[in-house]
Amino acid sequence: MRSMDPMNPPMNATDRQRTLDYFERLGRDKVRLYSAIDCDRYLGGWQVRELADQWLDEKAAEERPLPLWRRIVRRR
């Protein structure tokens, strides 16, 4: 767990939602690019970097097709 940094206080729910909305506007490719190049410069501190990683994982999971057995079970 990260220590409390006075220059980077914890994100509240409003900040978190605004950041997720910003990611949606940027799009998956730009968020991936910005987080890979220099996340602190383009997106924000370590909290935003972790949120970007989670958001990118969720977007990747949305794009993966369901396995055949789940599609069969869902039809029933």
DRENMI-115019 format. One record per atom (N, C-alpha, C, O): residue number from 1; residue in one letter; atom name; y, x, z. Coordinates in nm, 3 decimals, always signed. Each point is the difference from the previous one (the first is absolute). Example, Ala and Ser with C-alpha at 12.3 -4.5 7.8 and 13.67 -1.06 7.14 Angstrom:
! residues 2
<r 1; A; N; <-0.569; +1.319; +0.780>>,
<r 1; A; CA; <+0.119; -0.089; +0.000>>,
<r 1; A; C; <+0.120; +0.090; +0.000>>,
<r 1; A; O; <-0.002; +0.104; +0.066>>,
<r 2; S; N; <+0.107; -0.139; -0.138>>,
<r 2; S; CA; <+0.119; +0.082; +0.006>>,
<r 2; S; C; <+0.109; -0.077; +0.073>>,
<r 2; S; O; <+0.111; +0.051; +0.017>>,
***
This chain:
! residues 76
<r 1; M; N; <-0.118; +0.083; +0.000>>,
<r 1; M; CA; <+0.118; -0.083; +0.000>>,
<r 1; M; C; <+0.124; +0.087; +0.000>>,
<r 1; M; O; <+0.003; +0.106; +0.063>>,
<r 2; R; N; <+0.098; -0.149; -0.133>>,
<r 2; R; CA; <+0.123; +0.077; -0.010>>,
<r 2; R; C; <+0.083; -0.013; +0.127>>,
<r 2; R; O; <-0.002; -0.104; +0.067>>,
<r 3; S; N; <+0.075; +0.209; -0.035>>,
<r 3; S; CA; <+0.088; -0.007; +0.115>>,
<r 3; S; C; <+0.129; -0.072; -0.038>>,
<r 3; S; O; <+0.033; -0.010; -0.118>>,
<r 4; M; N; <+0.036; -0.040; +0.215>>,
<r 4; M; CA; <+0.125; -0.072; -0.025>>,
<r 4; M; C; <+0.106; +0.098; -0.047>>,
<r 4; M; O; <+0.030; +0.099; +0.067>>,
<r 5; D; N; <+0.025; -0.126; -0.180>>,
<r 5; D; CA; <+0.105; +0.082; -0.059>>,
<r 5; D; C; <+0.129; -0.079; +0.008>>,
<r 5; D; O; <+0.009; -0.107; -0.059>>,
<r 6; P; N; <+0.092; +0.157; +0.130>>,
<r 6; P; CA; <+0.124; -0.076; +0.012>>,
<r 6; P; C; <+0.071; -0.021; -0.134>>,
<r 6; P; O; <+0.079; -0.094; -0.015>>,
<r 7; M; N; <-0.107; +0.178; -0.081>>,
<r 7; M; CA; <+0.063; -0.014; -0.132>>,
<r 7; M; C; <-0.075; -0.102; -0.086>>,
<r 7; M; O; <+0.052; -0.045; -0.102>>,
<r 8; N; N; <-0.173; +0.009; +0.141>>,
<r 8; N; CA; <-0.082; -0.091; -0.078>>,
<r 8; N; C; <-0.070; -0.099; +0.094>>,
<r 8; N; O; <-0.119; +0.015; +0.028>>,
<r 9; P; N; <+0.192; -0.117; +0.021>>,
<r 9; P; CA; <-0.061; -0.094; +0.095>>,
<r 9; P; C; <-0.108; -0.084; -0.068>>,
<r 9; P; O; <-0.006; -0.006; -0.123>>,
<r 10; P; N; <-0.080; -0.059; +0.202>>,
<r 10; P; CA; <-0.108; -0.081; -0.057>>,
<r 10; P; C; <+0.055; -0.113; -0.088>>,
<r 10; P; O; <+0.108; -0.054; +0.026>>,
<r 11; M; N; <-0.183; +0.019; -0.128>>,
<r 11; M; CA; <+0.040; -0.109; -0.089>>,
<r 11; M; C; <-0.025; -0.134; +0.069>>,
<r 11; M; O; <-0.105; -0.020; +0.061>>,
<r 12; N; N; <+0.200; -0.070; -0.073>>,
<r 12; N; CA; <-0.025; -0.135; +0.050>>,
<r 12; N; C; <-0.052; -0.085; -0.116>>,
<r 12; N; O; <-0.010; +0.048; -0.113>>,
<r 13; A; N; <-0.022; -0.173; +0.140>>,
<r 13; A; CA; <-0.061; -0.088; -0.101>>,
<r 13; A; C; <+0.093; -0.021; -0.120>>,
<r 13; A; O; <-0.046; -0.008; -0.113>>,
<r 14; T; N; <+0.175; -0.003; +0.139>>,
<r 14; T; CA; <+0.097; -0.021; -0.109>>,
<r 14; T; C; <+0.006; +0.121; -0.092>>,
<r 14; T; O; <-0.002; -0.013; -0.122>>,
<r 15; D; N; <+0.010; +0.132; +0.181>>,
<r 15; D; CA; <+0.003; +0.123; -0.080>>,
<r 15; D; C; <-0.127; +0.015; -0.081>>,
<r 15; D; O; <+0.003; +0.041; -0.117>>,
<r 16; R; N; <-0.114; -0.074; +0.179>>,
<r 16; R; CA; <-0.129; +0.010; -0.068>>,
<r 16; R; C; <-0.005; -0.094; -0.121>>,
<r 16; R; O; <-0.043; +0.040; -0.108>>,
<r 17; Q; N; <+0.088; -0.163; +0.126>>,
<r 17; Q; CA; <-0.002; -0.097; -0.110>>,
<r 17; Q; C; <+0.096; +0.042; -0.111>>,
<r 17; Q; O; <-0.032; -0.014; -0.118>>,
<r 18; R; N; <+0.149; +0.063; +0.154>>,
<r 18; R; CA; <+0.095; +0.048; -0.101>>,
<r 18; R; C; <-0.058; +0.116; -0.080>>,
<r 18; R; O; <+0.019; +0.008; -0.122>>,
<r 19; T; N; <-0.089; +0.080; +0.191>>,
<r 19; T; CA; <-0.061; +0.114; -0.069>>,
<r 19; T; C; <-0.110; -0.047; -0.094>>,
<r 19; T; O; <-0.010; +0.050; -0.113>>,
<r 20; L; N; <-0.072; -0.144; +0.157>>,
<r 20; L; CA; <-0.105; -0.054; -0.088>>,
<r 20; L; C; <+0.060; -0.071; -0.120>>,
<r 20; L; O; <-0.053; +0.011; -0.111>>,
<r 21; D; N; <+0.162; -0.084; +0.130>>,
<r 21; D; CA; <+0.069; -0.065; -0.112>>,
<r 21; D; C; <+0.054; +0.104; -0.099>>,
<r 21; D; O; <-0.006; -0.018; -0.121>>,
<r 22; Y; N; <+0.058; +0.127; +0.176>>,
<r 22; Y; CA; <+0.051; +0.109; -0.084>>,
<r 22; Y; C; <-0.114; +0.061; -0.082>>,
<r 22; Y; O; <+0.018; +0.030; -0.118>>,
<r 23; F; N; <-0.134; -0.011; +0.180>>,
<r 23; F; CA; <-0.115; +0.051; -0.072>>,
<r 23; F; C; <-0.038; -0.094; -0.115>>,
<r 23; F; O; <-0.033; +0.046; -0.109>>,
<r 24; E; N; <+0.036; -0.175; +0.134>>,
<r 24; E; CA; <-0.032; -0.098; -0.105>>,
<r 24; E; C; <+0.098; +0.012; -0.116>>,
<r 24; E; O; <-0.041; -0.006; -0.117>>,
<r 25; R; N; <+0.168; +0.023; +0.148>>,
<r 25; R; CA; <+0.100; +0.015; -0.108>>,
<r 25; R; C; <-0.020; +0.129; -0.077>>,
<r 25; R; O; <+0.014; +0.002; -0.122>>,
<r 26; L; N; <-0.045; +0.107; +0.192>>,
<r 26; L; CA; <-0.021; +0.128; -0.067>>,
<r 26; L; C; <-0.124; -0.003; -0.088>>,
<r 26; L; O; <+0.001; +0.049; -0.113>>,
<r 27; G; N; <-0.107; -0.107; +0.164>>,
<r 27; G; CA; <-0.126; -0.001; -0.073>>,
<r 27; G; C; <-0.092; +0.111; +0.047>>,
<r 27; G; O; <+0.043; +0.098; +0.061>>,
<r 28; R; N; <-0.169; -0.116; -0.091>>,
<r 28; R; CA; <-0.104; +0.091; +0.049>>,
<r 28; R; C; <+0.019; +0.143; -0.050>>,
<r 28; R; O; <-0.014; +0.095; +0.077>>,
<r 29; D; N; <+0.046; -0.080; -0.205>>,
<r 29; D; CA; <+0.011; +0.136; -0.055>>,
<r 29; D; C; <+0.114; +0.079; +0.062>>,
<r 29; D; O; <-0.017; +0.118; +0.031>>,
<r 30; K; N; <+0.133; -0.180; -0.013>>,
<r 30; K; CA; <+0.113; +0.072; +0.059>>,
<r 30; K; C; <-0.023; +0.031; +0.147>>,
<r 30; K; O; <+0.036; +0.108; +0.047>>,
<r 31; V; N; <-0.096; -0.201; +0.027>>,
<r 31; V; CA; <-0.028; +0.027; +0.141>>,
<r 31; V; C; <-0.097; +0.116; +0.011>>,
<r 31; V; O; <+0.018; +0.088; +0.083>>,
<r 32; R; N; <-0.121; -0.088; -0.167>>,
<r 32; R; CA; <-0.095; +0.112; +0.002>>,
<r 32; R; C; <+0.069; +0.131; -0.036>>,
<r 32; R; O; <-0.025; +0.102; +0.064>>,
<r 33; L; N; <+0.110; -0.105; -0.164>>,
<r 33; L; CA; <+0.072; +0.121; -0.042>>,
<r 33; L; C; <+0.093; +0.049; +0.110>>,
<r 33; L; O; <-0.002; +0.119; +0.034>>,
<r 34; Y; N; <+0.083; -0.207; +0.022>>,
<r 34; Y; CA; <+0.095; +0.040; +0.104>>,
<r 34; Y; C; <-0.072; +0.051; +0.125>>,
<r 34; Y; O; <+0.045; +0.096; +0.062>>,
<r 35; S; N; <-0.154; -0.159; -0.024>>,
<r 35; S; CA; <-0.070; +0.045; +0.119>>,
<r 35; S; C; <-0.071; +0.132; -0.024>>,
<r 35; S; O; <-0.021; +0.078; +0.093>>,
<r 36; A; N; <-0.016; -0.051; -0.217>>,
<r 36; A; CA; <-0.067; +0.127; -0.032>>,
<r 36; A; C; <+0.099; +0.115; -0.010>>,
<r 36; A; O; <-0.030; +0.112; +0.041>>,
<r 37; I; N; <+0.148; -0.140; -0.095>>,
<r 37; I; CA; <+0.099; +0.107; -0.021>>,
<r 37; I; C; <+0.064; +0.040; +0.132>>,
<r 37; I; O; <-0.018; +0.113; +0.048>>,
<r 38; D; N; <+0.093; -0.204; +0.011>>,
<r 38; D; CA; <+0.072; +0.029; +0.124>>,
<r 38; D; C; <+0.033; -0.132; +0.067>>,
<r 38; D; O; <+0.108; -0.055; -0.020>>,
<r 39; C; N; <-0.200; +0.007; +0.097>>,
<r 39; C; CA; <+0.014; -0.133; +0.061>>,
<r 39; C; C; <+0.122; -0.006; +0.092>>,
<r 39; C; O; <+0.071; -0.100; +0.001>>,
<r 40; D; N; <-0.045; +0.206; +0.076>>,
<r 40; D; CA; <+0.114; -0.001; +0.091>>,
<r 40; D; C; <+0.131; -0.015; -0.076>>,
<r 40; D; O; <+0.092; -0.068; +0.046>>,
<r 41; R; N; <-0.083; +0.129; -0.160>>,
<r 41; R; CA; <+0.124; -0.005; -0.078>>,
<r 41; R; C; <+0.017; -0.135; -0.070>>,
<r 41; R; O; <+0.109; -0.057; +0.004>>,
<r 42; Y; N; <-0.214; +0.006; -0.066>>,
<r 42; Y; CA; <+0.013; -0.120; -0.083>>,
<r 42; Y; C; <-0.025; -0.130; +0.075>>,
<r 42; Y; O; <+0.063; -0.101; -0.031>>,
<r 43; L; N; <-0.151; +0.101; +0.128>>,
<r 43; L; CA; <-0.037; -0.126; +0.065>>,
<r 43; L; C; <+0.040; -0.006; +0.147>>,
<r 43; L; O; <+0.045; -0.104; +0.046>>,
<r 44; G; N; <-0.060; +0.210; +0.027>>,
<r 44; G; CA; <+0.032; -0.002; +0.142>>,
<r 44; G; C; <-0.094; +0.090; +0.077>>,
<r 44; G; O; <-0.068; +0.084; -0.058>>,
<r 45; G; N; <+0.065; -0.101; +0.189>>,
<r 45; G; CA; <-0.076; +0.086; +0.089>>,
<r 45; G; C; <-0.149; -0.027; -0.002>>,
<r 45; G; O; <-0.053; -0.065; -0.090>>,
<r 46; W; N; <-0.014; +0.117; +0.192>>,
<r 46; W; CA; <-0.146; -0.007; +0.007>>,
<r 46; W; C; <-0.051; -0.143; +0.010>>,
<r 46; W; O; <-0.109; -0.030; -0.049>>,
<r 47; Q; N; <+0.186; -0.059; +0.110>>,
<r 47; Q; CA; <-0.043; -0.139; +0.012>>,
<r 47; Q; C; <-0.004; -0.066; -0.137>>,
<r 47; Q; O; <-0.092; -0.077; -0.031>>,
<r 48; V; N; <+0.192; +0.107; -0.051>>,
<r 48; V; CA; <+0.004; -0.057; -0.135>>,
<r 48; V; C; <-0.110; +0.062; -0.085>>,
<r 48; V; O; <-0.059; -0.068; -0.084>>,
<r 49; R; N; <+0.030; +0.194; +0.105>>,
<r 49; R; CA; <-0.108; +0.066; -0.074>>,
<r 49; R; C; <-0.134; -0.067; +0.032>>,
<r 49; R; O; <-0.079; -0.026; -0.090>>,
<r 50; E; N; <+0.054; -0.001; +0.217>>,
<r 50; E; CA; <-0.125; -0.066; +0.038>>,
<r 50; E; C; <-0.005; -0.143; -0.056>>,
<r 50; E; O; <-0.105; -0.045; -0.045>>,
<r 51; L; N; <+0.217; -0.025; +0.048>>,
<r 51; L; CA; <+0.006; -0.134; -0.055>>,
<r 51; L; C; <-0.022; +0.003; -0.151>>,
<r 51; L; O; <-0.067; -0.087; -0.055>>,
<r 52; A; N; <+0.122; +0.188; -0.013>>,
<r 52; A; CA; <-0.020; +0.014; -0.144>>,
<r 52; A; C; <-0.148; +0.025; -0.031>>,
<r 52; A; O; <-0.053; -0.056; -0.095>>,
<r 53; D; N; <-0.012; +0.139; +0.174>>,
<r 53; D; CA; <-0.142; +0.026; -0.020>>,
<r 53; D; C; <-0.083; -0.128; +0.018>>,
<r 53; D; O; <-0.090; -0.027; -0.079>>,
<r 54; Q; N; <+0.122; -0.050; +0.182>>,
<r 54; Q; CA; <-0.071; -0.127; +0.022>>,
<r 54; Q; C; <+0.025; -0.096; -0.115>>,
<r 54; Q; O; <-0.093; -0.065; -0.047>>,
<r 55; W; N; <+0.217; +0.056; +0.002>>,
<r 55; W; CA; <+0.036; -0.092; -0.108>>,
<r 55; W; C; <-0.072; +0.039; -0.129>>,
<r 55; W; O; <-0.051; -0.086; -0.072>>,
<r 56; L; N; <+0.048; +0.215; +0.044>>,
<r 56; L; CA; <-0.070; +0.047; -0.120>>,
<r 56; L; C; <-0.150; -0.028; +0.008>>,
<r 56; L; O; <-0.062; -0.036; -0.101>>,
<r 57; D; N; <+0.003; +0.052; +0.219>>,
<r 57; D; CA; <-0.142; -0.031; +0.017>>,
<r 57; D; C; <-0.027; -0.149; -0.024>>,
<r 57; D; O; <-0.100; -0.036; -0.062>>,
<r 58; E; N; <+0.190; -0.050; +0.112>>,
<r 58; E; CA; <-0.016; -0.144; -0.020>>,
<r 58; E; C; <+0.011; -0.036; -0.149>>,
<r 58; E; O; <-0.076; -0.082; -0.050>>,
<r 59; K; N; <+0.171; +0.144; -0.019>>,
<r 59; K; CA; <+0.017; -0.027; -0.144>>,
<r 59; K; C; <-0.121; +0.047; -0.078>>,
<r 59; K; O; <-0.043; -0.067; -0.094>>,
<r 60; A; N; <-0.013; +0.180; +0.132>>,
<r 60; A; CA; <-0.120; +0.050; -0.069>>,
<r 60; A; C; <-0.118; -0.093; +0.025>>,
<r 60; A; O; <-0.081; -0.024; -0.090>>,
<r 61; A; N; <+0.071; -0.029; +0.212>>,
<r 61; A; CA; <-0.110; -0.092; +0.031>>,
<r 61; A; C; <+0.014; -0.130; -0.077>>,
<r 61; A; O; <-0.101; -0.060; -0.039>>,
<r 62; E; N; <+0.224; +0.015; +0.016>>,
<r 62; E; CA; <+0.023; -0.123; -0.077>>,
<r 62; E; C; <-0.045; +0.016; -0.145>>,
<r 62; E; O; <-0.046; -0.096; -0.061>>,
<r 63; E; N; <+0.059; +0.214; +0.008>>,
<r 63; E; CA; <-0.032; +0.024; -0.141>>,
<r 63; E; C; <-0.149; +0.024; -0.024>>,
<r 63; E; O; <-0.048; -0.015; -0.112>>,
<r 64; R; N; <-0.026; +0.051; +0.217>>,
<r 64; R; CA; <-0.143; +0.024; -0.016>>,
<r 64; R; C; <-0.072; -0.132; -0.024>>,
<r 64; R; O; <+0.025; -0.097; +0.071>>,
<r 65; P; N; <-0.113; +0.093; -0.169>>,
<r 65; P; CA; <-0.077; -0.123; -0.022>>,
<r 65; P; C; <-0.100; -0.020; +0.114>>,
<r 65; P; O; <-0.046; +0.096; +0.062>>,
<r 66; L; N; <+0.013; -0.221; -0.036>>,
<r 66; L; CA; <-0.099; -0.032; +0.102>>,
<r 66; L; C; <-0.138; +0.041; -0.048>>,
<r 66; L; O; <-0.031; -0.011; -0.119>>,
<r 67; P; N; <-0.053; +0.058; +0.210>>,
<r 67; P; CA; <-0.138; +0.031; -0.038>>,
<r 67; P; C; <-0.072; -0.127; -0.047>>,
<r 67; P; O; <+0.036; -0.111; +0.039>>,
<r 68; L; N; <-0.136; +0.130; -0.120>>,
<r 68; L; CA; <-0.074; -0.113; -0.057>>,
<r 68; L; C; <-0.057; -0.091; +0.108>>,
<r 68; L; O; <+0.007; -0.122; -0.013>>,
<r 69; W; N; <-0.063; +0.179; +0.117>>,
<r 69; W; CA; <-0.062; -0.084; +0.103>>,
<r 69; W; C; <+0.103; -0.087; +0.070>>,
<r 69; W; O; <-0.033; -0.112; +0.041>>,
<r 70; R; N; <+0.158; +0.158; -0.025>>,
<r 70; R; CA; <+0.102; -0.083; +0.063>>,
<r 70; R; C; <+0.043; -0.114; -0.094>>,
<r 70; R; O; <+0.028; -0.111; +0.046>>,
<r 71; R; N; <-0.023; +0.139; -0.176>>,
<r 71; R; CA; <+0.036; -0.105; -0.093>>,
<r 71; R; C; <-0.107; -0.109; -0.003>>,
<r 71; R; O; <+0.032; -0.118; -0.010>>,
<r 72; I; N; <-0.158; +0.158; +0.019>>,
<r 72; I; CA; <-0.111; -0.097; +0.000>>,
<r 72; I; C; <+0.003; -0.084; +0.127>>,
<r 72; I; O; <-0.015; -0.122; -0.006>>,
<r 73; V; N; <+0.034; +0.187; +0.121>>,
<r 73; V; CA; <+0.003; -0.071; +0.127>>,
<r 73; V; C; <+0.120; -0.094; +0.007>>,
<r 73; V; O; <-0.011; -0.109; +0.056>>,
<r 74; R; N; <+0.123; +0.148; -0.111>>,
<r 74; R; CA; <+0.121; -0.081; +0.004>>,
<r 74; R; C; <-0.017; -0.130; -0.081>>,
<r 74; R; O; <+0.059; -0.102; +0.034>>,
<r 75; R; N; <-0.138; +0.106; -0.139>>,
<r 75; R; CA; <-0.018; -0.117; -0.086>>,
<r 75; R; C; <-0.075; -0.112; +0.071>>,
<r 75; R; O; <+0.017; -0.117; -0.036>>,
<r 76; R; N; <-0.097; +0.148; +0.134>>,
<r 76; R; CA; <-0.084; -0.100; +0.067>>,
<r 76; R; C; <+0.079; -0.086; +0.091>>,
<r 76; R; O; <-0.055; -0.090; +0.064>>,
***
